[in-house]
Amino acid sequence: EKKVLSLAAARKIVAAAEAEANLRGVGVVIAVVDSSGTIIELTRMDTAQVASVNVGIGKARTAAIYRRPSRDFEEQIKSGRIAALALADATPLQGGVPVFVDGKVVGAVGVSGGTPQVDEAIAIAGAAAIR
């Protein structure tokens, strides 16, 4: 039996991430995807830049389909593993984290619009909402 990320859970993730963004005073895009990287919920806060929409989606998809934080790929590239740039459908930027239920990846959340560290912290806060 495969666990899935419901719309209600995705909305809970967005609400928690948005609350964290508000606490930090930053407007971001929050994308929640299922385990295949398909969008369930997408929010662009009023002050978020439009370019962050595609970046947030890319971060979420990367975390979902590769089953690890998108930061891992950014760190590989910084460490000299340039071949990581060739990975299909990977957005190697910090800010995408997988969402786990019972130890299995059921989706991911991607955040874009703040600094890389802030994006990831907001994404982590969102993902933690359903643990």
C-alpha positions as a LaTeX table, in Angstrom:
\begin{tabular}{lrrr}
\hline
Residue & $x$ (\AA) & $y$ (\AA) & $z$ (\AA) \\
\hline
Glu1 & 0.00 & 0.00 & 0.00 \\
Lys2 & 1.50 & 3.29 & $-1.11$ \\
Lys3 & 1.13 & 6.41 & 1.03 \\
Val4 & 0.25 & 9.59 & $-0.84$ \\
Leu5 & 0.28 & 13.27 & $-0.05$ \\
Ser6 & $-3.31$ & 14.54 & 0.09 \\
Leu7 & $-4.53$ & 17.99 & $-0.87$ \\
Ala8 & $-5.36$ & 18.64 & 2.79 \\
Ala9 & $-1.80$ & 17.74 & 3.80 \\
Ala10 & $-0.37$ & 19.92 & 1.02 \\
Arg11 & $-2.45$ & 22.86 & 2.24 \\
Lys12 & $-1.18$ & 22.26 & 5.79 \\
Ile13 & 2.40 & 22.32 & 4.48 \\
Val14 & 1.79 & 25.58 & 2.63 \\
Ala15 & 0.18 & 27.17 & 5.70 \\
Ala16 & 3.13 & 26.23 & 7.92 \\
Ala17 & 5.67 & 27.40 & 5.35 \\
Glu18 & 3.80 & 30.66 & 4.80 \\
Ala19 & 3.68 & 31.27 & 8.56 \\
Glu20 & 7.46 & 30.73 & 8.75 \\
Ala21 & 8.00 & 33.10 & 5.81 \\
Asn22 & 5.89 & 35.75 & 7.53 \\
Leu23 & 7.89 & 35.35 & 10.74 \\
Arg24 & 11.04 & 35.94 & 8.71 \\
Gly25 & 9.53 & 38.89 & 6.83 \\
Val26 & 10.08 & 37.41 & 3.38 \\
Gly27 & 7.69 & 36.82 & 0.48 \\
Val28 & 8.28 & 33.50 & $-1.23$ \\
Val29 & 6.83 & 30.94 & $-3.58$ \\
Ile30 & 5.87 & 27.65 & $-1.95$ \\
Ala31 & 5.37 & 24.60 & $-4.16$ \\
Val32 & 4.16 & 21.23 & $-2.90$ \\
Val33 & 4.43 & 18.21 & $-5.19$ \\
Asp34 & 3.60 & 14.52 & $-4.92$ \\
Ser35 & 6.22 & 11.76 & $-5.08$ \\
Ser36 & 6.35 & 11.97 & $-8.89$ \\
Gly37 & 7.01 & 15.72 & $-8.81$ \\
Thr38 & 3.51 & 16.74 & $-9.94$ \\
Ile39 & 2.21 & 19.94 & $-8.37$ \\
Ile40 & $-0.49$ & 19.61 & $-5.72$ \\
Glu41 & $-0.44$ & 23.14 & $-4.32$ \\
Leu42 & 1.35 & 26.36 & $-5.29$ \\
Thr43 & 1.36 & 29.71 & $-3.50$ \\
Arg44 & 3.07 & 32.95 & $-4.47$ \\
Met45 & 3.03 & 35.42 & $-1.63$ \\
Asp46 & 2.29 & 39.02 & $-2.54$ \\
Thr47 & 5.89 & 40.23 & $-2.43$ \\
Ala48 & 7.46 & 37.19 & $-4.09$ \\
Gln49 & 9.14 & 37.71 & $-7.44$ \\
Val50 & 7.52 & 36.00 & $-10.41$ \\
Ala51 & 10.77 & 34.23 & $-11.35$ \\
Ser52 & 10.56 & 32.29 & $-8.09$ \\
Val53 & 7.54 & 30.32 & $-9.34$ \\
Asn54 & 9.52 & 28.06 & $-11.67$ \\
Val55 & 12.48 & 27.89 & $-9.30$ \\
Gly56 & 10.27 & 26.79 & $-6.38$ \\
Ile57 & 8.62 & 24.13 & $-8.52$ \\
Gly58 & 12.03 & 22.90 & $-9.68$ \\
Lys59 & 13.34 & 22.64 & $-6.14$ \\
Ala60 & 10.26 & 20.68 & $-5.03$ \\
Arg61 & 10.43 & 18.31 & $-8.02$ \\
Thr62 & 14.12 & 17.69 & $-7.42$ \\
Ala63 & 13.55 & 16.79 & $-3.77$ \\
Ala64 & 10.64 & 14.50 & $-4.67$ \\
Ile65 & 12.09 & 12.52 & $-7.55$ \\
Tyr66 & 15.60 & 12.22 & $-6.15$ \\
Arg67 & 14.30 & 11.60 & $-2.60$ \\
Arg68 & 16.73 & 14.04 & $-0.97$ \\
Pro69 & 17.07 & 17.79 & $-0.37$ \\
Ser70 & 17.87 & 19.83 & $-3.47$ \\
Arg71 & 20.74 & 21.31 & $-1.45$ \\
Asp72 & 22.63 & 18.01 & $-1.89$ \\
Phe73 & 23.05 & 18.72 & $-5.60$ \\
Glu74 & 24.14 & 22.31 & $-5.04$ \\
Glu75 & 26.79 & 21.05 & $-2.60$ \\
Gln76 & 28.00 & 18.43 & $-5.08$ \\
Ile77 & 28.51 & 21.12 & $-7.71$ \\
Lys78 & 30.27 & 23.43 & $-5.22$ \\
Ser79 & 32.56 & 20.51 & $-4.36$ \\
Gly80 & 33.56 & 20.14 & $-8.00$ \\
Arg81 & 31.19 & 17.43 & $-9.19$ \\
Ile82 & 30.02 & 19.43 & $-12.19$ \\
Ala83 & 28.48 & 16.28 & $-13.69$ \\
Ala84 & 25.56 & 16.83 & $-11.27$ \\
Leu85 & 24.43 & 19.59 & $-13.64$ \\
Ala86 & 23.56 & 16.87 & $-16.18$ \\
Leu87 & 20.98 & 15.15 & $-13.94$ \\
Ala88 & 17.58 & 15.13 & $-15.60$ \\
Asp89 & 14.98 & 17.47 & $-14.09$ \\
Ala90 & 17.26 & 18.52 & $-11.23$ \\
Thr91 & 17.30 & 22.07 & $-9.90$ \\
Pro92 & 20.53 & 22.12 & $-7.87$ \\
Leu93 & 19.56 & 24.94 & $-5.53$ \\
Gln94 & 18.93 & 24.89 & $-1.78$ \\
Gly95 & 15.27 & 25.14 & $-0.76$ \\
Gly96 & 13.63 & 21.83 & $-1.72$ \\
Val97 & 13.02 & 19.13 & 0.89 \\
Pro98 & 11.25 & 15.77 & 0.71 \\
Val99 & 8.13 & 15.10 & 2.76 \\
Phe100 & 8.11 & 11.77 & 4.59 \\
Val101 & 5.24 & 9.68 & 5.94 \\
Asp102 & 6.17 & 6.48 & 7.76 \\
Gly103 & 9.73 & 6.76 & 6.42 \\
Lys104 & 8.64 & 6.98 & 2.78 \\
Val105 & 8.85 & 10.02 & 0.51 \\
Val106 & 5.30 & 11.04 & $-0.39$ \\
Gly107 & 6.17 & 14.38 & $-1.94$ \\
Ala108 & 8.24 & 17.49 & $-1.40$ \\
Val109 & 8.09 & 21.19 & $-0.76$ \\
Gly110 & 10.14 & 23.77 & $-2.62$ \\
Val111 & 10.57 & 27.39 & $-1.60$ \\
Ser112 & 12.08 & 30.26 & $-3.55$ \\
Gly113 & 12.38 & 33.98 & $-2.97$ \\
Gly114 & 14.65 & 34.39 & 0.05 \\
Thr115 & 18.26 & 33.51 & 0.60 \\
Pro116 & 19.13 & 29.84 & 0.03 \\
Gln117 & 19.28 & 29.20 & 3.78 \\
Val118 & 15.97 & 30.96 & 4.44 \\
Asp119 & 14.27 & 29.11 & 1.58 \\
Glu120 & 15.38 & 25.79 & 3.04 \\
Ala121 & 14.34 & 26.73 & 6.58 \\
Ile122 & 10.87 & 27.67 & 5.33 \\
Ala123 & 10.62 & 24.42 & 3.35 \\
Ile124 & 11.66 & 22.41 & 6.42 \\
Ala125 & 9.01 & 24.19 & 8.51 \\
Gly126 & 6.41 & 23.29 & 5.91 \\
Ala127 & 7.45 & 19.65 & 5.67 \\
Ala128 & 7.45 & 19.35 & 9.46 \\
Ala129 & 3.76 & 20.28 & 9.56 \\
Ile130 & 2.67 & 16.74 & 8.72 \\
Arg131 & 5.19 & 14.74 & 10.73 \\
\hline
\end{tabular}
